[in-house]
Amino acid sequence: MKAINVLISSCSRPEAYDLLLLIARGTVFGESQPVSIILYDEPIQKAKLDNLADEVKDCASTVLQEIRVEVSPGNAFRDVDLAIMLDTIEATNSVLERLKLCKQAYARYGKFLEECAKQSINIVIAGDPISANTHFMSKYAPSFPKSCFTGCLRMEQNRATFQVAKKLDVPIDSVRNVIIWGNPGPNILVDISHAEFQVENDLYKSVIKQINNDHWRKHILQPYVESKCSEKVSPSEIAICKAKAIADHIKDVWFGTSENWSSMVVHSNGEYGIPKNLFFGFPVSIPKPKGSPEIVPNLKFDEWEEARFLQRVHEIDERRKILHQTCEGEEIEESDLVL
């Protein structure tokens, strides 16, 4: 069986260690699927990455066909099947300054995609700010379809799903279709209006009807998930959680979602009133392995959800206007005002 070539960027980050182990042990692609892993980071991190690669080899994984270190992006992207981008642009006092740094980092990656990568590659963006980074990498790799770029919202989805299962006192894997709307961060919307839990083989019940507690939904669940967003905590505190979330996201991208929905940052064509050509968090289904994510259509909001969702859409428009005024004369285009 041919090995899957997996690139992980910014491998000196805390979550990279846990993610690497999940992939090398066969947790992500299966215990019989060989994998070849490329560790990429800046040249200053090479010694650290060499040690990490040696440590993984010593685990004697039966699925790990090869692991190597690259400090040249051109070499790193060549013949890769899946690229996992962990590069995170830390928050600064200026949104515009952060946006410039996002563009600098991810436009470069997009150009290397154009020069070196094969068209069938899947790219998973997991470095904050996810929506902006996904936008820039996609924009500077124009020959690649937008559908091959997805941003990871699974950490928020997993947190919300766990809280729902705990509230209902049911197994976590019996709960499906908990939705996270929006750009990853403190302004997401946790939506359980369409979530279900399994009570028998093919019988599911509505989560929101079973819980029947608006106070819990609005004032406990929503604030809890918001408070745990990666922008508010140190990377080391959420490394395991983030690695598991990325692994879950990859499995959905690679194998499809079956009858479940998965929350992902994907390209907007105007669905649900989100401006076209933005990358935004939607519920998606992926009907077949390595298929294109399809935004779940025609979902309805209740009054509270709709108010929060419309507020987020308004915030996006306002932020774009403010940044456009701020960056006049800068090397930032209006279409790049995405944070």
QUIFEN-V308865 format. One record per pair of residues at least 6 apart in sequence whose ideal C-beta (glycine too) atoms are under 6 Angstrom apart, sorted by the first residue. I is the first residue (numbers start at 1). J is the second residue. Records with the same first field share a line. If there is no record, write none. Layout:
BEGIN
I->J + J
END
This chain:
BEGIN
1->34
3->34 + 35 + 36 + 65
4->29 + 35 + 81
5->36 + 79 + 80 + 81
6->35 + 37 + 82
7->38 + 76 + 80 + 83
8->16 + 39 + 84
9->40 + 85 + 86 + 87
10->41 + 86 + 87
11->39 + 41 + 49
12->41 + 45 + 48
13->86
14->235 + 236 + 239
15->239 + 242 + 243
16->86
18->239 + 240 + 243
19->243 + 246
22->28 + 247
23->35
24->56 + 61 + 64
25->61
26->63
28->247 + 250
34->63 + 65
35->63
36->65 + 66
37->67
38->68 + 70 + 76
39->49 + 53 + 69
40->70 + 76
41->49
43->71
46->71
49->69
50->69
53->67 + 69
56->67
70->76
73->112
74->112 + 116
77->112 + 116 + 117
78->116
80->121
82->122
83->123
84->124
85->125 + 127
86->126 + 127
87->105 + 127
88->127 + 128
89->98 + 101 + 102
92->98
95->339
96->323 + 326 + 327
99->339
102->132 + 133 + 136
103->136
106->133 + 136 + 137
107->136 + 140
109->137
110->137 + 140 + 141
111->140
113->141
114->141
122->148 + 253
123->148 + 149
124->150
125->133 + 134 + 151
126->152 + 246
127->133
128->230
129->339
130->151 + 184 + 265
131->183 + 265 + 279 + 338
132->338 + 339
134->149 + 151 + 265 + 279
135->279 + 338
138->146 + 149
146->267
147->292
150->264 + 266
151->265
152->246 + 249
153->180 + 184 + 263 + 264 + 265 + 281
154->245 + 248 + 249
155->241 + 242 + 245
156->180 + 188 + 225
157->178 + 180 + 263
158->245
159->225 + 228
160->178 + 190 + 225
161->175 + 178
163->221
164->175 + 178 + 207
165->172 + 175
167->211
168->197
170->197
174->197 + 198
175->197
176->196 + 260
177->194 + 195 + 196 + 261
178->192 + 195
179->191 + 263 + 283
180->188 + 263 + 281
181->189 + 191 + 281
182->188 + 189 + 281 + 312
185->229 + 231
186->226 + 229
187->312
189->308 + 309
190->221 + 222 + 225
191->305
192->207 + 208
193->208
195->207
196->204
197->207
198->204
199->205
230->238
252->262
255->289
256->286 + 288 + 289
257->285 + 286
261->283 + 285 + 296
262->284
263->281 + 283
264->284 + 293
265->279 + 281
266->282 + 284 + 293
267->279
268->274 + 276 + 278 + 280
269->276
270->276
271->295
273->313
274->280
282->295
283->296
284->293 + 295
285->294
286->293
301->309
320->337
323->337
324->334 + 337
END
